[in-house]
Amino acid sequence: MSTENVVFRKIKEISVRGIKPRPMITVLQISRELSLTSDSLLAQLAELKRLRLVTFCDNGTTSIKLTLLGSVVRRDK
């Protein structure tokens, strides 16, 4: 399974834990749970953003959330 898929599945897993649908998730939280460096994680998040599965919540890259498309797409392969 590609690293993008692992990151995407972790984002979906964290999103399910939240009270409201598609909550904001910090990049730091994702990197801690996956034991990835923020540089490699940001590259994966940029690709997921290009695919329109996630969006950055602020001007920087400190938090993200799933898009409507990202909340229904499954990336198991």
C-alpha positions as CSV (number, residue, x, y, z in Angstrom):
1,M,0.0,0.0,0.0
2,S,1.4,3.4,-0.9
3,T,2.2,6.0,1.8
4,E,-0.5,8.3,0.4
5,N,-3.1,5.6,1.1
6,V,-1.8,5.1,4.6
7,V,-1.9,8.8,5.3
8,F,-5.4,9.1,3.8
9,R,-6.7,6.2,5.8
10,K,-5.2,7.7,9.0
11,I,-6.9,11.0,8.2
12,K,-10.3,9.3,7.8
13,E,-9.7,7.3,11.0
14,I,-9.0,10.5,13.0
15,S,-12.0,12.3,11.4
16,V,-14.3,9.5,12.6
17,R,-13.2,10.1,16.2
18,G,-14.3,13.8,16.0
19,I,-17.7,15.0,17.2
20,K,-18.5,17.0,14.1
21,P,-18.1,15.6,10.6
22,R,-14.9,16.4,8.8
23,P,-13.1,18.1,11.7
24,M,-9.8,20.0,11.3
25,I,-6.8,17.7,12.0
26,T,-3.4,19.1,12.7
27,V,-0.5,17.9,10.6
28,L,1.4,17.3,13.9
29,Q,-1.3,14.9,15.1
30,I,-1.0,12.9,11.9
31,S,2.7,12.8,11.9
32,R,2.8,11.6,15.5
33,E,0.3,8.8,14.9
34,L,2.1,7.6,11.8
35,S,5.7,8.3,13.0
36,L,6.5,10.3,9.9
37,T,8.5,13.4,9.6
38,S,6.6,16.5,8.7
39,D,8.5,17.0,5.4
40,S,7.5,13.6,4.1
41,L,4.0,14.0,5.4
42,L,3.5,17.4,3.7
43,A,4.5,15.8,0.4
44,Q,1.8,13.2,0.8
45,L,-0.8,15.8,1.9
46,A,0.0,17.9,-1.1
47,E,-0.7,14.9,-3.4
48,L,-4.0,14.3,-1.5
49,K,-4.9,18.0,-1.9
50,R,-4.1,17.7,-5.7
51,L,-6.6,14.8,-5.8
52,R,-9.1,17.0,-4.0
53,L,-9.4,14.6,-1.1
54,V,-8.2,17.0,1.6
55,T,-8.0,20.8,1.9
56,F,-5.7,22.9,4.1
57,C,-7.7,24.9,6.7
58,D,-5.5,27.9,7.0
59,N,-3.0,29.9,5.0
60,G,-0.2,27.6,6.1
61,T,-0.1,23.9,6.2
62,T,-0.7,23.3,9.9
63,S,-4.1,21.7,9.7
64,I,-6.2,19.9,7.1
65,K,-9.7,18.4,6.8
66,L,-11.4,16.0,4.4
67,T,-13.3,17.4,1.5
68,L,-16.8,16.0,0.7
69,L,-15.2,13.8,-1.9
70,G,-12.5,12.7,0.5
71,S,-15.1,11.6,3.0
72,V,-16.7,9.1,0.6
73,V,-13.7,7.9,-1.4
74,R,-12.0,4.6,-0.4
75,R,-8.3,4.2,-1.1
76,D,-7.6,0.6,-0.1
77,K,-5.2,-0.4,-2.8
